[in-house]
Amino acid sequence: MANSIPMVDLHGQYLKIKADIDTALQQVIDSCAFIGGPAVNTFTCHLSDYLGGSRVTTCANGTDALQLALMALDLHPGDEVIVPAFTYVASAEVIALLGLTPVLVDVDPNTFNVSISAVAAAITPRTRAVIPVHLFGQSCDMEPLLKIATEHHLYVVEDNAQAIGAEYIFSDGYRAKTGTMGTIGCTSFFPSKNLGCYGDGGALCSSDEALSERIRMMANHGQRVKYHHDVIGCNSRLDAMQAAILDVKLRHLDEYNAARQSAAQYYTAALREVDGIRVPTVSSNTTHVFHQYTLRVLGGKRDALKAFLAERDIPSMIYYPLPLHHQEAFHNICRHGGDLSFSEQLAGEVLSLPMHTELTTDQQDRIIDAVRDFFKQ
Ligand SMILES: *Cc1c(COP(=O)(O)O)cnc(C)c1O
């Protein structure tokens, strides 16, 4: 066990903050305020501060956050929502679930993020919103995207589940945190995310007061005043234990992201010259918080490399093996917004290496040696 390298190391991370986590959890138990209450309010305020003052609403998970965002906007069945074809299913699932039409567009093969020209080309008179996904921890190219959205009166719902703490740098030098640039930003606190709790959790943020009020109402059975229901909403809440854990971990988020960044730099320095792979590209106008460290393995060798690593007890993961337009569930309900060939190509090439806050250089050296050995065969 001592020698095995985990894909993520939540236990090692917990041990370093155990005293604070245990105290915070004991306080919630002693208070018996398990739903709502001080722990949730405190974390909500702290997250809002972290995100530069945007109003935050917590909810049950990241998928709910995306669903609540679309519920809070003025959308109608048949309205089109543009989303990348290469992403986690949740980004597009909520569109279909609400009777809206997902319009899948291609991604940039270097950043893995949505192609801005593909978004522009996919807009029709029915397009109402776009969901940029800050995939693997790097911001989408938001400045041109926001410009297009403004021109076409589109809502922008950022899927920030993988990139909390990352920044985008506008051409005038202004730096904005991912999740705070669109109409609404959504995030997930799934345990392995950059800011993860010990169960499920999620949040939305918006700088629009009225919209935030509507989001809160949607997450709370459509009520503003208890037992008075204005709209059909749902029940989606972050529980107090998770909020207490998140409040402790939020204090460490920048340090956690820095640890991921230095591990990524170490991988990249060692692997950039290896023929047959492409290391991740970091755009000059973004910071990358490396939720995943994802290689492109060229020449059809991805699965062989994965098997080779597994033989040496090194885990790796394929995020994501199928683009959305090849998912059974999406066959008849999505529209293709143009050519999706990069999404398809990436699904066959991507391989994510172990990436977490506790990764040691010894572990990384073993992983790096194995990758190099594979290409020396
Ligand atoms: C994790 C994730 C979600 C969903 O979050 P959950 O909390 O698991 O519901 C949505 N989008 C992306 C890109 C994700 O990585």
The ligand as a MOL file (V3000), in Angstrom:
LIG
                    3D

  0  0  0     0  0            999 V3000
M  V30 BEGIN CTAB
M  V30 COUNTS 15 15 0 0 0
M  V30 BEGIN ATOM
M  V30 1 C -18.1890 17.2320 -11.6400 0
M  V30 2 C -18.7430 17.9820 -12.7590 0
M  V30 3 C -20.0980 18.3720 -12.8130 0
M  V30 4 C -21.1530 17.8680 -11.8610 0
M  V30 5 O -20.8770 17.9590 -10.5300 0
M  V30 6 P -21.5840 16.9710 -9.4850 0
M  V30 7 O -21.3370 17.6410 -8.1900 0
M  V30 8 O -20.9240 15.6480 -9.6110 0
M  V30 9 O -23.0410 16.9050 -9.8130 0
M  V30 10 C -20.5240 19.1600 -13.8610 0
M  V30 11 N -19.6770 19.5430 -14.8310 0
M  V30 12 C -18.3820 19.1760 -14.8370 0
M  V30 13 C -17.5000 19.6580 -15.9380 0
M  V30 14 C -17.8780 18.3700 -13.8180 0
M  V30 15 O -16.5940 18.0060 -13.8440 0
M  V30 END ATOM
M  V30 BEGIN BOND
M  V30 1 1 1 2
M  V30 2 1 2 3
M  V30 3 2 2 14
M  V30 4 1 3 4
M  V30 5 2 3 10
M  V30 6 1 4 5
M  V30 7 1 5 6
M  V30 8 2 6 7
M  V30 9 1 6 8
M  V30 10 1 6 9
M  V30 11 1 10 11
M  V30 12 2 11 12
M  V30 13 1 12 13
M  V30 14 1 12 14
M  V30 15 1 14 15
M  V30 END BOND
M  V30 END CTAB
M  END
